[in-house]
Amino acid sequence: MAQIFHRSSNSLANVSIASAVLALGGLVWSAYKLNAGYFTTGVSRSIDQTVPFSHKHHVGDDGIDCRYCHQFVETSDFAGLPPTETCMSCHSQIWLNAELLEPVRESFRTGKSLEWTRVYDLPDFVYFNHSIHINKGIGCSSCHGRVDKMPLTFKANTLFMQWCVECHRDPSRHVRPKSEVFNPAYETPAPDQDEIGPKLVAEYKIQSLTDCVTCHR
């Protein structure tokens, strides 16, 4: 009986199967990278605002504390945005005629609030409380990055669930002394984090909360 398939068919079949598996793996990998990439997460992408506010200038150069503008960050789930009066406490004296600040002056004249575009916008099914993190020794820069180096504010971290859970599983790697919470230059883990982390966790009574209802309520 004549041979139907050429003897190279087995090799061709093996190569085809291997190629299909590799192509499928490449597709999955590409989808994962796309989902975690710049265009999807918005990480490192500055957002146009009504006023191009520079944290680098106000925080890094002028040394203004986070709480001067974000007044409720220690007591509320929402950090709060500064009212126009807060801006004008300085800009009624300096940069009086700067075209850049005309929206601020108009807001002050009319009483209409400035419209800001959120940089971090969690889904409605995610509950996050700023005050509990601040009061447990988690610094602003742990989530928001080095805002003191940002001429225009951008998202520093994805805030994906896995990113949050990694901290919740081992808070000792991320906790800092409460005196350093608002210091953007403080780095975690610190050189002595293995020593001070567990002590701060015990002192601040931090729990490793990974139950779903912690964030999804």
Helices and strands as residue ranges (DSSP letters): H 9-35, H 38-41, H 55-55, I 56-61, H 66-69, H 84-91, G 99-101, H 102-110, H 130-135, H 140-144, G 147-149, H 161-169, G 171-173, G 178-180, H 193-203, G 212-214
